[in-house]
Amino acid sequence: MKAIVCTKYGTPNVLQLKEVEKPTPKDNEVRIRIVAAVVTPADCAFRKAQPFIIRFLYGLARPKYSILGVELAGEIESVGTDVKRFKTGDQVFGVSPKSFGAHAEYKCLPESDTVALKPANMSYEEAVGVCDGALTALIFLRDTANLQSGQKILINGASGSVGAYAVQLAKVFGAEVTGVCSTANVELVKSLGADKVIDYTKEDFTKIVQTYDVIFDAVGKSSFLRCKGSLKQRGVYLSTVPALGTMLQMLWTSKIGSKKAIFTAAGLKQSIENLVFLKELIEAGKIKSVIDRRYPLEQTAEAHAYVEKGHKRGNVVICLEQNDYIR
């Protein structure tokens, strides 16, 4: 099978298209023929081993897993003898955070992993986008912040892969949503349901006389100290980036003051139940995907280079079964 192989850390040029052995499912596994995957900032971080702590977790000298990619959508091609949840031909979407491997034509996963039947009203490309941003946003908003109806939330980076879904989920939970983005993305964020949109090229949200129950920095470009004045008493600052400053602020605010800074490893807290919850919202028309660009598998390095620029809208999708790509 074809796969994008990463045998050393570095620039996008370290990614190579190669023929590798097609995996064989174990008794408790399914083999998925992958139709769509995504490239995320996390993929770029693992490829570069930045921050350096990645080397201690996933290989000091070289990547422990040579095929990157966590989110996938595709069709069950074969099942192990003990599999009960799925059958051959099922259309599924899900994540593989333990062993990666989504940037390839096939991937085997235990049926107990975070995989579910794909939403009936979404294409594979749209569904894999939900795996990227919505699963992360759900953990931060519902489980970490316990966002409630009537609360006010500000989402920094509201047009990105996590932010775009955070806007939609916050509205599902009944919150009043303020999105922060660039001029080019204001209309997009409004279309996702934001009650207010702040153009960061024209206004600094931390200098506006407005406070929030939750500030969600979905791009990790702010800080608790900068946002503290914009939080209500007992307000919560969430960040998707485990920067040293954020971790120190977490320790400090856990003991002192009513305002809290929180980071959570959302990728390690996923479940089948979360995926099914999102599937039901999608089929009810409450969540939609935002796809910025599509690339064929062989141009995954170009997708990495684009994502690293930091200006993508929603998801950057790798398409394994399409001839026309939006660039």
Backbone hydrogen bonds, N-H to C=O, Kabsch-Sander energy under -0.5 kcal/mol:
donor,donor_aa,acceptor,acceptor_aa,energy
3,A,18,K,-2.1
4,I,103,H,-2.6
5,V,3,A,-0.7
5,V,16,Q,-3.6
6,C,66,S,-3.7
7,T,5,V,-0.5
7,T,14,V,-0.5
10,G,47,R,-1.9
14,V,11,T,-2.2
15,L,12,P,-1.7
16,Q,5,V,-2.3
18,K,3,A,-2.9
18,K,16,Q,-0.6
20,V,1,M,-3.0
20,V,18,K,-0.6
29,E,26,K,-1.9
30,V,109,L,-2.8
31,R,78,S,-2.9
32,I,30,V,-0.6
32,I,107,K,-3.0
33,R,75,E,-3.2
34,I,32,I,-0.9
34,I,105,E,-1.9
35,V,73,A,-2.8
36,A,73,A,-2.2
37,A,318,I,-2.3
38,V,71,E,-0.7
39,V,316,V,-2.3
44,C,40,T,-1.7
45,A,41,P,-2.2
46,F,42,A,-2.6
47,R,43,D,-2.2
48,K,44,C,-2.0
49,A,45,A,-1.9
50,Q,45,A,-1.8
54,I,51,P,-2.0
55,R,52,F,-2.0
56,F,52,F,-0.6
56,F,53,I,-0.7
57,L,53,I,-1.1
58,Y,54,I,-3.2
59,G,55,R,-1.1
64,K,58,Y,-3.4
66,S,64,K,-0.6
68,L,4,I,-0.5
68,L,66,S,-0.6
72,L,94,G,-2.5
73,A,36,A,-1.9
74,G,92,V,-2.3
75,E,33,R,-2.0
76,I,90,D,-2.9
77,E,31,R,-3.2
78,S,31,R,-1.2
80,G,29,E,-2.7
82,D,27,D,-2.3
83,V,27,D,-0.6
83,V,80,G,-1.4
89,G,76,I,-3.0
90,D,87,K,-2.0
92,V,74,G,-3.0
92,V,90,D,-0.6
93,F,116,A,-2.4
94,G,72,L,-2.4
95,V,114,T,-2.1
96,S,70,V,-1.8
100,F,96,S,-1.7
101,G,67,I,-1.5
102,A,69,G,-2.1
103,H,68,L,-2.3
104,A,102,A,-1.7
105,E,2,K,-2.0
107,K,32,I,-1.6
109,L,30,V,-2.2
111,E,28,N,-2.5
113,D,110,P,-1.9
115,V,113,D,-2.2
116,A,93,F,-2.4
118,K,91,Q,-2.8
122,M,119,P,-1.4
127,A,123,S,-2.5
128,V,124,Y,-2.4
129,G,125,E,-1.1
130,V,126,E,-1.2
131,C,127,A,-1.4
132,D,128,V,-1.3
133,G,129,G,-1.9
134,A,130,V,-1.0
135,L,130,V,-1.3
137,A,133,G,-2.5
138,L,134,A,-2.5
139,I,135,L,-1.5
140,F,136,T,-1.9
141,L,137,A,-2.8
142,R,138,L,-1.9
143,D,138,L,-1.1
144,T,139,I,-1.9
145,A,140,F,-2.3
147,L,141,L,-2.6
150,G,174,G,-2.7
151,Q,148,Q,-1.8
153,I,176,E,-2.6
154,L,214,V,-2.4
155,I,178,T,-2.9
156,N,154,L,-0.6
156,N,216,F,-2.4
157,G,180,V,-1.6
158,A,155,I,-0.6
158,A,180,V,-2.3
160,G,157,G,-1.4
161,S,314,G,-0.5
164,A,160,G,-2.7
165,Y,161,S,-0.6
166,A,162,V,-2.1
167,V,163,G,-2.3
168,Q,164,A,-1.1
169,L,165,Y,-2.8
170,A,166,A,-2.6
171,K,167,V,-1.6
172,V,168,Q,-1.8
173,F,169,L,-2.1
174,G,171,K,-1.3
175,A,170,A,-2.5
176,E,151,Q,-3.1
177,V,175,A,-0.6
178,T,153,I,-2.5
179,G,196,K,-2.8
180,V,155,I,-2.5
181,C,198,I,-2.1
185,N,182,S,-1.3
186,V,183,T,-1.2
189,V,185,N,-2.3
190,K,186,V,-2.1
191,S,187,E,-2.2
192,L,188,L,-1.1
193,G,190,K,-1.6
194,A,189,V,-1.7
195,D,177,V,-1.5
196,K,177,V,-1.9
198,I,179,G,-3.3
199,D,197,V,-0.5
200,Y,181,C,-2.3
200,Y,198,I,-0.8
202,K,199,D,-2.0
203,E,199,D,-2.4
205,F,203,E,-0.7
207,K,204,D,-2.1
208,I,205,F,-0.9
210,Q,208,I,-2.1
212,Y,230,S,-2.3
213,D,152,K,-1.8
214,V,152,K,-1.8
215,I,236,V,-2.5
216,F,154,L,-3.1
216,F,214,V,-0.5
217,D,215,I,-0.7
217,D,238,L,-3.3
218,A,156,N,-1.8
218,A,216,F,-1.3
220,G,217,D,-0.6
227,C,223,S,-1.9
228,K,224,F,-1.8
230,S,227,C,-2.0
231,L,228,K,-1.5
232,K,212,Y,-2.7
235,G,232,K,-2.4
236,V,213,D,-2.3
237,Y,260,K,-3.5
238,L,215,I,-3.0
238,L,236,V,-0.5
239,S,262,I,-1.7
240,T,217,D,-1.6
243,A,241,V,-2.1
247,M,243,A,-2.2
248,L,244,L,-2.3
249,Q,245,G,-2.3
250,M,246,T,-2.2
251,L,247,M,-1.8
252,W,248,L,-2.3
253,T,249,Q,-3.0
254,S,250,M,-1.5
255,K,252,W,-1.2
256,I,252,W,-1.8
260,K,235,G,-2.3
262,I,237,Y,-3.1
266,A,264,T,-2.0
268,L,265,A,-1.6
269,K,266,A,-1.7
275,L,271,S,-1.7
276,V,272,I,-2.6
277,F,273,E,-2.3
278,L,274,N,-2.1
279,K,275,L,-2.4
280,E,276,V,-2.2
281,L,277,F,-1.6
282,I,278,L,-2.6
283,E,279,K,-2.5
284,A,280,E,-1.1
285,G,282,I,-1.8
286,K,281,L,-2.7
287,I,281,L,-0.6
292,D,290,V,-0.6
292,D,315,N,-3.0
293,R,315,N,-0.9
294,R,326,I,-2.1
295,Y,317,V,-2.5
297,L,319,C,-0.8
299,Q,296,P,-1.8
300,T,297,L,-1.7
303,A,299,Q,-1.7
304,H,300,T,-2.3
305,A,301,A,-2.2
306,Y,302,E,-2.1
307,V,303,A,-2.6
308,E,304,H,-2.3
309,K,305,A,-0.6
309,K,306,Y,-1.1
310,G,307,V,-1.7
314,G,159,S,-2.3
314,G,312,K,-0.6
315,N,290,V,-3.2
316,V,39,V,-0.5
317,V,293,R,-2.7
317,V,315,N,-0.6
318,I,37,A,-3.0
319,C,295,Y,-3.1
319,C,317,V,-0.6
320,L,35,V,-2.6
320,L,318,I,-0.5
321,E,35,V,-0.6
325,Y,323,N,-0.6
327,R,325,Y,-0.6
